[in-house]
Amino acid sequence: MKKSNRPLLAAMLVMSLFALLGAATAHAQDENPLVATTGPNVLGQGKIQWNSQLEYMHYEWTSFGPLANDLTNNSLGVGTSLRFGVGSRAELTLDLAGNYSNLTGDSLRNTCWLTPSVGARLLLFDGRGWLPQVAFFTHVAVPVGQNAYSDKWDSYVQPEIGLQFRNRLGQRWLLDYSLGYS
């Protein structure tokens, strides 16, 4: 049986489109887009930033024991996020993500999830010398979907809270890290 490359080509085309959209929106800013989209950076008052992503994941594994099985998973996900600067030290975020997966093994199982979320970020400290820049963040997501082993749709609330840090290492290097609980 001949395999078709159409799904792969379609995924590559959509991923290219998202990459172009992300590059066009990132270059509209005054600062380095990588620095603006990661770490504890907070947008200025009245500024808006739109980020998008596309991901594809493929993995295979073998389970051992009495229920040994070879499993393969293919997953395609998309997401978009809007960040709104509401002051010189605060921002709000609105996110929407979704994914579709099919898990093959002894039978074919499909999953589908849609995850809207809302969040906020507050810059606590600008950082000086070896002291890091620090921001507090929180998000509340409500994933809605169907998992591989059930025909019914599920939803739940998923809160997240944490701190983001950024250390400047010289003139050209940044170290971003975070500590959170979900």
C-alpha positions in Angstrom: 0.0 0.0 0.0 1.4 3.4 -1.0 1.6 6.1 1.6 0.4 9.6 0.8 2.6 12.6 1.7 -0.4 15.0 1.5 -0.9 15.3 5.3 2.8 16.1 5.8 2.8 18.7 3.0 -0.3 20.3 4.4 1.3 20.5 7.9 4.4 22.0 6.4 2.4 24.6 4.5 0.4 25.6 7.6 3.6 25.7 9.7 5.2 28.0 7.1 2.2 30.3 7.2 2.4 30.6 11.0 6.1 31.2 10.9 5.6 34.1 8.4 2.8 35.6 10.6 4.9 35.3 13.7 7.9 37.0 12.0 5.7 39.8 10.6 4.3 40.6 14.0 7.6 40.2 15.9 9.4 42.7 13.6 6.7 45.3 14.2 8.2 45.8 17.8 11.0 48.1 18.7 13.0 45.5 20.7 14.5 42.1 20.0 11.5 39.7 19.5 13.1 36.9 21.4 13.6 39.1 24.5 10.0 40.4 24.2 8.4 37.0 24.0 10.2 35.1 26.8 11.0 35.6 30.4 9.6 38.2 32.8 9.3 40.9 30.1 6.1 42.9 30.5 4.6 44.9 27.6 4.3 48.6 28.0 0.9 50.4 28.5 -1.3 50.2 25.4 1.0 47.7 23.5 -0.4 44.5 22.0 1.6 41.4 21.0 0.2 38.5 19.0 2.0 35.1 19.1 1.1 31.9 17.2 2.5 28.4 17.2 2.1 25.2 15.3 3.5 21.9 16.5 3.7 18.4 15.2 4.8 15.5 17.4 5.5 11.8 16.4 6.7 9.2 18.8 6.7 5.4 19.2 7.2 3.2 22.2 6.9 -0.4 23.2 5.3 -1.5 26.5 6.4 -4.7 28.2 4.7 -7.1 30.5 1.4 -9.0 30.3 -0.2 -6.2 28.2 2.8 -5.6 25.8 1.9 -3.4 22.9 3.6 -1.3 20.2 2.1 2.2 20.2 2.5 5.1 17.8 1.3 8.7 18.4 0.9 11.5 15.9 -0.2 14.8 17.2 -0.9 18.2 15.5 -1.4 21.3 17.7 -2.0 25.0 17.1 -2.2 28.0 19.4 -2.5 31.7 19.5 -2.0 34.2 22.2 -2.7 38.0 22.7 -0.8 40.0 25.3 -2.1 43.4 26.3 0.0 45.9 28.3 -2.3 47.5 30.9 0.3 49.6 32.7 4.1 50.1 32.9 4.4 47.0 35.0 1.4 44.7 34.2 -0.2 42.8 31.3 -3.1 40.5 30.5 -3.0 37.5 28.2 -5.7 35.6 26.3 -4.7 32.2 24.9 -6.4 29.6 22.7 -4.8 26.3 21.9 -6.0 23.1 20.4 -4.6 19.7 19.4 -5.6 16.5 17.6 -3.8 13.2 18.2 -4.2 9.7 16.9 -2.8 6.8 18.9 -2.4 3.5 17.1 -1.6 0.2 18.6 -4.1 -2.6 19.1 -6.8 -0.1 17.9 -6.9 3.5 16.6 -7.9 6.1 19.2 -8.3 9.8 18.5 -8.1 12.7 21.0 -9.1 16.3 20.5 -8.6 19.2 23.0 -9.4 22.9 22.9 -7.9 25.0 25.7 -8.8 28.6 26.3 -7.0 30.4 29.1 -6.6 33.9 30.6 -3.7 35.2 32.6 -1.8 38.1 34.0 1.8 39.1 34.6 3.1 41.7 37.0 6.7 43.0 37.0 8.0 43.0 40.6 11.7 44.0 40.2 13.7 45.4 37.3 16.9 43.6 38.3 20.3 45.2 39.0 23.7 43.7 38.7 23.5 40.0 39.7 19.9 40.4 41.1 17.5 39.1 38.5 14.5 40.8 36.9 11.4 39.2 38.5 7.8 38.9 37.4 4.8 37.2 39.0 2.4 35.3 36.6 -0.8 33.5 36.9 -3.0 31.6 34.3 -6.3 29.8 34.5 -7.0 27.3 31.6 -10.1 25.3 31.0 -9.2 22.3 28.7 -12.2 20.8 27.0 -11.9 17.6 25.0 -12.1 13.9 24.5 -9.4 11.5 25.6 -8.3 8.3 23.9 -10.1 5.9 26.2 -13.5 7.5 26.7 -16.3 8.6 24.3 -17.5 11.4 26.6 -16.1 14.9 26.6 -14.3 16.2 29.7 -13.4 19.6 31.0 -11.6 20.8 34.1 -10.0 24.0 35.5 -6.2 24.2 35.5 -4.8 27.1 37.5 -1.1 28.0 37.4 0.9 30.5 39.5 4.6 31.3 39.6 7.6 33.6 39.3 9.7 34.3 36.2 13.3 35.4 36.4 15.9 36.9 34.0 19.6 37.4 34.7 21.7 39.5 32.3 25.1 37.8 31.7 27.2 40.5 30.1 25.9 42.6 27.2 24.7 39.8 24.9 23.5 36.9 27.1 20.3 36.4 29.0 19.3 33.5 31.4 15.6 33.0 31.8 14.1 30.6 34.3 10.9 30.2 36.2 9.4 28.6 39.3 5.7 27.7 39.3 2.9 25.4 40.4 0.1 24.1 38.3 
